[in-house]
């Protein structure tokens, strides 16, 4: 009986975390798209302007992905072992 209650509570928490993650992702999307829109000085009232802002936004997202990959590969290549040359036990 206790296990069933814990399982139900775990599902509720899992759903709340999912909804929170989706809300954060949507909020970040809206704010980042707005940022790109205002920086590009384009108008989204026309089809061509909307396509132009969309292309700039997708290019911006692509660059973020590339930068994330570069940082990740740099971190993976680092020697994360202990440096024992300056280590002494007292």
Backbone as ProteinMPNN parsed JSONL, in Angstrom:
{"seq_chain_A": "XXXXXXXXXXXXXXXXXXXXXXXXXXXXXXXXXXXXXXXXXXXXXXXXXXXXXXXXXXXXXXXXXXXXXXXXXXXXXXXXXXXXXXXXXX", "coords_chain_A": {"N_chain_A": [[0.816, -1.188, 0.0], [1.921, 1.253, 0.834], [3.971, 1.453, -1.025], [2.507, 1.773, -3.352], [1.357, 4.298, -2.954], [3.676, 5.845, -2.872], [4.568, 5.42, -5.486], [2.511, 6.647, -6.953], [2.776, 9.299, -6.08], [5.336, 9.791, -7.06], [4.874, 9.72, -9.824], [3.239, 11.985, -10.052], [5.037, 14.016, -9.327], [6.922, 13.666, -11.34], [5.419, 14.422, -13.587], [4.948, 17.109, -12.957], [7.546, 18.098, -13.081], [8.064, 17.688, -15.794], [6.174, 19.451, -16.952], [7.15, 21.865, -15.958], [9.684, 21.924, -17.167], [8.907, 22.058, -19.874], [7.61, 24.559, -19.833], [9.767, 26.224, -19.252], [11.373, 25.814, -21.525], [9.679, 26.772, -23.577], [9.427, 29.449, -22.761], [12.117, 30.298, -22.961], [12.402, 29.993, -25.73], [10.57, 31.917, -26.713], [11.632, 34.338, -25.643], [14.231, 34.299, -26.759], [13.663, 34.317, -29.491], [12.394, 36.784, -29.642], [14.533, 38.443, -28.942], [16.291, 38.038, -31.127], [14.625, 39.009, -33.121], [14.38, 41.782, -32.462], [17.074, 42.555, -32.637], [17.642, 42.128, -35.311], [16.373, 44.05, -36.784], [14.246, 43.649, -38.532], [11.022, 43.252, -40.061], [8.273, 41.401, -39.015], [5.832, 41.505, -40.059], [5.48, 41.107, -42.704], [5.649, 38.425, -45.084], [8.164, 37.867, -46.195], [9.855, 39.196, -44.396], [9.319, 37.751, -42.065], [10.31, 35.235, -42.787], [12.984, 35.933, -43.123], [13.739, 36.683, -40.485], [13.275, 34.225, -39.285], [15.23, 32.642, -40.553], [17.546, 33.887, -39.597], [17.225, 33.345, -36.89], [17.308, 30.513, -36.834], [19.915, 30.153, -37.759], [21.287, 31.345, -35.652], [20.581, 29.57, -33.57], [21.847, 27.301, -34.588], [24.521, 28.085, -34.424], [24.767, 28.246, -31.651], [24.525, 25.532, -31.031], [26.834, 24.542, -32.317], [28.828, 25.891, -30.853], [28.361, 24.809, -28.321], [29.029, 22.154, -28.834], [31.762, 22.484, -29.413], [32.753, 23.414, -26.945], [32.106, 21.217, -25.339], [33.635, 19.163, -26.542], [36.185, 20.174, -26.054], [36.234, 20.062, -23.256], [36.086, 17.308, -22.875], [38.526, 16.468, -23.899], [40.335, 17.296, -22.001], [42.711, 16.622, -19.385], [41.539, 15.162, -16.716], [42.5, 13.989, -14.49], [44.082, 13.576, -11.255], [46.483, 15.944, -10.204], [49.335, 15.143, -8.945], [51.789, 16.271, -8.427], [52.024, 18.562, -6.888], [51.108, 17.799, -4.463], [50.927, 16.984, -1.071], [51.02, 15.024, 1.845], [50.362, 15.721, 5.142]], "CA_chain_A": [[0.0, 0.0, 0.0], [2.828, 2.395, 0.899], [4.677, 1.496, -2.301], [1.568, 2.312, -4.336], [1.253, 5.743, -2.7], [4.95, 6.435, -3.305], [4.576, 5.375, -6.948], [1.588, 7.671, -7.444], [3.397, 10.598, -5.826], [6.46, 9.911, -7.981], [4.317, 10.077, -11.131], [2.804, 13.373, -9.986], [6.242, 14.854, -9.333], [7.508, 13.556, -12.673], [4.621, 15.245, -14.492], [5.201, 18.512, -12.643], [8.87, 18.422, -13.613], [7.916, 17.764, -17.246], [5.485, 20.703, -17.274], [8.078, 22.951, -15.659], [10.703, 21.922, -18.225], [8.278, 22.583, -21.091], [7.383, 25.989, -19.651], [11.068, 26.891, -19.365], [11.79, 25.747, -22.927], [8.842, 27.689, -24.355], [9.808, 30.804, -22.37], [13.406, 30.588, -23.589], [12.166, 30.141, -27.164], [9.921, 33.207, -26.964], [12.56, 35.433, -25.384], [15.338, 34.292, -27.717], [13.139, 34.76, -30.777], [12.203, 38.228, -29.517], [15.862, 39.064, -28.969], [16.761, 38.016, -32.516], [13.747, 39.9, -33.89], [14.742, 43.175, -32.225], [18.439, 42.793, -33.096], [17.755, 42.036, -36.768], [15.711, 45.21, -37.392], [13.359, 43.195, -39.599], [9.608, 43.291, -39.737], [7.625, 40.104, -39.221], [4.481, 41.732, -40.571], [5.451, 40.585, -44.071], [6.107, 37.049, -45.201], [9.603, 37.877, -46.422], [10.495, 39.577, -43.145], [9.198, 36.625, -41.14], [11.259, 34.213, -43.253], [14.331, 36.436, -42.832], [13.966, 36.55, -39.046], [13.357, 32.789, -39.03], [16.549, 32.168, -40.989], [18.536, 34.401, -38.651], [17.032, 32.619, -35.634], [17.829, 29.156, -37.005], [21.371, 30.276, -37.838], [21.716, 31.619, -34.289], [20.483, 28.299, -32.848], [22.898, 26.434, -35.102], [25.791, 28.531, -33.838], [24.762, 27.827, -30.25], [24.823, 24.095, -31.041], [28.245, 24.365, -32.659], [29.629, 26.333, -29.713], [28.188, 23.815, -27.266], [29.844, 21.013, -29.239], [33.171, 22.851, -29.256], [33.057, 23.443, -25.51], [32.039, 19.848, -24.84], [34.801, 18.407, -27.005], [37.345, 20.695, -25.331], [36.182, 19.529, -21.893], [36.363, 15.867, -22.931], [39.947, 16.271, -24.193], [41.155, 17.706, -20.868], [43.171, 15.595, -18.454], [40.807, 15.416, -15.487], [43.117, 13.219, -13.411], [44.689, 14.353, -10.18], [47.854, 16.402, -10.392], [49.971, 14.81, -7.67], [53.101, 16.882, -8.288], [51.966, 19.575, -5.84], [50.298, 17.216, -3.404], [51.686, 16.42, 0.022], [50.214, 14.627, 3.003], [51.027, 16.158, 6.372]], "C_chain_A": [[0.87, 1.265, 0.0], [3.565, 2.554, -0.428], [3.789, 2.095, -3.387], [1.432, 3.825, -4.171], [2.525, 6.452, -3.165], [5.019, 6.475, -4.827], [3.68, 6.455, -7.535], [2.188, 9.061, -7.242], [4.574, 10.847, -6.771], [5.968, 10.302, -9.368], [3.87, 11.53, -11.153], [3.996, 14.321, -10.05], [6.885, 14.841, -10.714], [6.747, 14.416, -13.679], [4.839, 16.736, -14.226], [6.553, 18.955, -13.181], [8.811, 18.56, -15.128], [7.246, 19.074, -17.644], [6.378, 21.909, -17.016], [9.147, 23.056, -16.74], [10.125, 22.47, -19.532], [8.036, 24.084, -20.995], [8.688, 26.762, -19.795], [11.534, 26.915, -20.816], [10.989, 26.724, -23.779], [9.198, 29.138, -24.036], [11.137, 31.196, -23.004], [13.258, 30.793, -25.094], [11.584, 31.517, -27.471], [10.895, 34.355, -26.757], [13.715, 35.454, -26.375], [14.869, 34.73, -29.092], [12.908, 36.272, -30.758], [13.511, 38.983, -29.583], [16.384, 39.135, -30.402], [15.93, 38.958, -33.376], [14.159, 41.363, -33.708], [16.151, 43.497, -32.698], [18.548, 42.818, -34.616], [17.145, 43.231, -37.492], [14.865, 44.822, -38.591], [11.917, 43.287, -39.119], [9.004, 41.909, -39.983], [6.192, 40.273, -39.691], [4.353, 41.276, -42.023], [6.015, 39.167, -44.074], [7.63, 36.991, -45.355], [10.368, 38.235, -45.142], [10.453, 38.453, -42.122], [10.183, 35.518, -41.503], [12.689, 34.651, -42.932], [14.658, 36.295, -41.343], [14.084, 35.071, -38.673], [14.707, 32.211, -39.414], [17.644, 32.634, -40.028], [18.451, 33.633, -37.337], [17.592, 31.197, -35.732], [19.35, 29.151, -37.112], [21.951, 30.511, -36.451], [21.672, 30.339, -33.45], [21.571, 27.319, -33.291], [24.251, 26.8, -34.516], [25.882, 28.168, -32.36], [25.113, 26.347, -30.152], [26.283, 23.819, -31.348], [29.147, 24.766, -31.5], [29.538, 25.348, -28.561], [29.02, 22.575, -27.575], [31.332, 21.281, -29.078], [33.583, 22.834, -27.792], [33.067, 22.033, -24.941], [33.249, 19.042, -25.277], [36.073, 18.883, -26.314], [37.391, 20.118, -23.919], [36.516, 18.042, -21.866], [37.858, 15.618, -23.127], [40.862, 16.633, -23.025], [41.552, 16.504, -20.014], [42.556, 15.906, -17.09], [41.352, 14.595, -14.318], [43.706, 14.139, -12.36], [46.117, 14.726, -10.54], [48.561, 16.197, -9.047], [51.333, 15.455, -7.482], [53.13, 17.931, -7.17], [51.194, 19.071, -4.616], [51.2, 16.646, -2.322], [50.747, 16.105, 1.175], [51.0, 15.001, 4.262], [50.472, 15.422, 7.554]], "O_chain_A": [[0.599, 2.219, -0.729], [3.758, 3.674, -0.9], [4.267, 2.839, -4.244], [1.397, 4.552, -5.164], [2.464, 7.521, -3.773], [5.481, 7.463, -5.398], [4.051, 7.108, -8.51], [2.116, 9.905, -8.136], [4.786, 11.971, -7.226], [6.589, 11.138, -10.025], [4.086, 12.235, -12.139], [3.952, 15.326, -10.76], [7.339, 15.875, -11.204], [7.358, 15.066, -14.528], [4.908, 17.532, -15.163], [6.686, 20.07, -13.684], [9.442, 19.455, -15.69], [7.699, 19.741, -18.575], [6.357, 22.871, -17.784], [9.479, 24.157, -17.18], [10.778, 23.257, -20.218], [8.235, 24.806, -21.971], [8.711, 27.837, -20.394], [12.037, 27.936, -21.286], [11.557, 27.428, -24.613], [9.263, 29.97, -24.941], [11.274, 32.303, -23.526], [13.911, 31.662, -25.671], [12.048, 32.204, -28.381], [10.982, 35.251, -27.596], [14.14, 36.531, -26.794], [15.591, 35.439, -29.793], [13.193, 36.959, -31.739], [13.595, 40.042, -30.206], [16.866, 40.181, -30.836], [16.464, 39.631, -34.258], [14.273, 42.101, -34.686], [16.401, 44.624, -33.127], [19.448, 43.459, -35.159], [17.374, 43.409, -38.688], [14.773, 45.576, -39.56], [11.644, 43.386, -37.923], [9.208, 41.32, -41.044], [5.424, 39.312, -39.721], [3.242, 41.081, -42.518], [6.762, 38.775, -43.177], [8.297, 36.17, -44.725], [11.406, 37.642, -44.847], [11.422, 38.223, -41.398], [10.817, 34.933, -40.625], [13.511, 33.834, -42.517], [15.743, 35.835, -40.989], [14.908, 34.709, -37.833], [15.265, 31.387, -38.689], [18.552, 31.874, -39.69], [19.474, 33.306, -36.736], [18.272, 30.732, -34.818], [20.002, 28.237, -36.607], [22.988, 29.945, -36.107], [22.609, 30.052, -32.704], [22.142, 26.6, -32.471], [25.036, 25.923, -34.154], [26.957, 27.82, -31.872], [25.902, 25.948, -29.296], [26.904, 22.964, -30.717], [30.116, 24.072, -31.194], [30.537, 25.081, -27.894], [29.646, 22.008, -26.68], [32.08, 20.4, -28.652], [34.637, 22.304, -27.442], [33.943, 21.691, -24.147], [33.83, 18.312, -24.474], [36.952, 18.074, -26.018], [38.456, 19.73, -23.437], [37.16, 17.569, -20.93], [38.399, 14.658, -22.579], [42.048, 16.307, -23.055], [40.831, 15.51, -19.933], [43.009, 16.815, -16.395], [40.717, 14.522, -13.266], [43.81, 15.348, -12.568], [46.861, 13.925, -11.106], [48.395, 16.996, -8.125], [51.983, 15.21, -6.466], [54.182, 18.154, -6.57], [50.687, 19.87, -3.83], [52.135, 15.904, -2.621], [49.797, 16.842, 1.438], [52.165, 14.633, 4.411], [50.905, 15.651, 8.684]]}, "name": "protein", "num_of_chains": 1, "seq": "XXXXXXXXXXXXXXXXXXXXXXXXXXXXXXXXXXXXXXXXXXXXXXXXXXXXXXXXXXXXXXXXXXXXXXXXXXXXXXXXXXXXXXXXXX"}
